Amino acid sequence: MSGRPRAVVDGLPQYKPGKSAAQAAADHQLDEAIKLASNESSYGPLPSVLAAIVSEANTLNRYPDHRSQAVRDALANKHSVDVNQVTVGCGSVGLLQQAFMAYVDAGDEVVYPWRSFEVHPVFSAIAEAKAVTVPLNGQSFDLEAVAAAVTDQTKLVILSTPNNPTGTVCSTKDLNHLLESINSEVVVIIDEAYLEFVTDESVANAVTEILPQHSNAAVFRTFSKAYGLANLRVGYAVGHPEVVGAIDKVALPFLVNGLAQTAVLASLEPQAETELKVRVDEVISERSRVSTELEAQGWPVTPSQANFVWLPVEEQAGALFQRLESMGVVTRPFENEGLRVTVGSPAENDRFLEVIGPR
Ligand SMILES: *Cc1c(COP(=O)(O)O)cnc(C)c1O
C-alpha cells in the first residue's frame, strides 16, 4: 500500500480506454481494423487549420498565453457577446470539471438525465456530490422530470444535447421552458459537443436564443468533434460573466496550449468554415444512409442528431461489440443498453454495415 487515496477515489473504477484500431487488429490477427468508438472525425484536421498549427510548432519552448486572450476575443466576436462571457478550456470536459470545482461542495446535488455522458457520475463522485439522475423517456430527455428533480440543494444541472450516447436533442423551446422553472441560483450547463451535426429545426442557437433570457445558463462547445481536433484538447463556454468568472478562477495555469489556441483562431476563419461544412454535410448524409441501412437490416436505430448512431440492442450490446471487433470494427458498447457507432468516412461506414449484417 502506498498512499491513502480519498475514499471516493478508492471507489472509482480504474479508467479503461477503448481499444485502438491497431490493438484490435493485433488481437484478432487482422491486417487492419477501424475505430468507430470515440466520435472522432475520420477526416483529419481541416487543411487550413493544420497549416496554421504546423507554422506555430516552433514556439513550443514558450508557455502559451495563460488566458487565451486572442481566442476569447475571437469567440466573443463570433458570438456577438462581451469577451467576459467567454472562457476557453482543456476540451469542454475540462470546463465541466472546472464547473464542478467552482460550484459543487460535498453533499450538493447535481442533476442530469441518465443515460448520458459518462463523465457526469465520475465528476459527481470526485466532488462527493449527490448525483440525482433522471431516467430517459425512451431515448430522450424528460425535461419535466429534470425540473422536478431540482431542489434547494442543486448546484448544477447538466444537459448534453445532442445526448451521448443516444443522439437525441432538446428543442430550444423546451430548454427555455425548463429554465423558466429553475431557480436562477442553479447553473444549467447546455453541453453542445455535437451541435455542428444538428439538422433538427427545433434547435436554435442557444447563445442568442437562451442565454439572454437566462443568466444561469451556460453553453459548452468543443473543437474535438466536427473540427477534428480531439488530440489538441480545446473547448469553450459562453455564459454570464459571473459564471465564466467562477469557472476561470479554478483553471490550471496555461491551461490551453498554444497550438490549440492557434488552431481555434484558424478554425474561426472563413476558409476553415468552408472546409468544415463539406465534411459535416457528408457526415450528416452518411448518418442517414447508415441509419436507413441498419433499419433495413432489422436493427433498432434511434434517430441521431450527432456524428454517431445508437443501437438500443440492450442485452445484446456486449456480444455484438465483440463480434464487430473480431471482424476489425471497434465500436463502443454500453452493457445491457446499446451500442454507439461513430459515423466514419463512407468507406468505413460500408465496412461497418457489411460486418454487422442483417439482424
Ligand atoms: C465528446 C464530448 C464532449 C467534448 O469533449 P472534449 O473534452 O471537448 O474533447 C463533451 N460532451 C459530450 C457529451 C461529448 O460526447
The ligand as a MOL file (V3000), in Angstrom:
LIG
                    3D

  0  0  0     0  0            999 V3000
M  V30 BEGIN CTAB
M  V30 COUNTS 15 15 0 0 0
M  V30 BEGIN ATOM
M  V30 1 C -17.0370 14.4580 -26.8030 0
M  V30 2 C -17.9230 15.1270 -25.8400 0
M  V30 3 C -17.5630 16.3380 -25.2440 0
M  V30 4 C -16.3100 17.0660 -25.6010 0
M  V30 5 O -15.1830 16.6010 -25.0450 0
M  V30 6 P -13.8310 17.4230 -25.1740 0
M  V30 7 O -13.3250 17.4520 -23.7810 0
M  V30 8 O -14.1370 18.7940 -25.6790 0
M  V30 9 O -12.9920 16.6400 -26.1130 0
M  V30 10 C -18.4410 16.9410 -24.3760 0
M  V30 11 N -19.6330 16.4010 -24.1220 0
M  V30 12 C -20.0240 15.2570 -24.6840 0
M  V30 13 C -21.3810 14.7390 -24.3950 0
M  V30 14 C -19.1780 14.5820 -25.5530 0
M  V30 15 O -19.5760 13.4280 -26.0950 0
M  V30 END ATOM
M  V30 BEGIN BOND
M  V30 1 1 1 2
M  V30 2 1 2 3
M  V30 3 2 2 14
M  V30 4 1 3 4
M  V30 5 2 3 10
M  V30 6 1 4 5
M  V30 7 1 5 6
M  V30 8 2 6 7
M  V30 9 1 6 8
M  V30 10 1 6 9
M  V30 11 1 10 11
M  V30 12 2 11 12
M  V30 13 1 12 13
M  V30 14 1 12 14
M  V30 15 1 14 15
M  V30 END BOND
M  V30 END CTAB
M  END
